[in-house]
C-alpha cells in the first residue's frame, strides 16, 4: 500500500510531464479542491434562467451604445467610487 509520501511523489512526477495548458488546468482543479469557496463556485449549477424581454432590450441598447461610443476604462469606473486597482490585490497568475 502506497504511503501519502509515495502518492505525493507520484503526483509530482505526473505533473512534471504535463504540457503548459494541462498544467494550468490541473492548477485550477487543485485550487478548487483546496479552497472551499472556489470549489463551491466551480460546483454551482449553471445559470439556466431564460432572458426576459427586458433583459434582451437592455442588451440590445448596450450593444447599440457600443457601436457609437468607446468603452469606459476600468480605472475610470473605479475612480467614480473612490477606488483604484491597488484596492484589489491580484492573484499569482495576474487575474
PyMOL commands that set and color helices and strands:
alter all, ss='L'
color gray80, all
select helices_A, chain A and resi 4-15+20-34+36-43+53-68+74-80+85-87
alter helices_A, ss='H'
color red, helices_A
deselect
rebuild
show_as cartoon
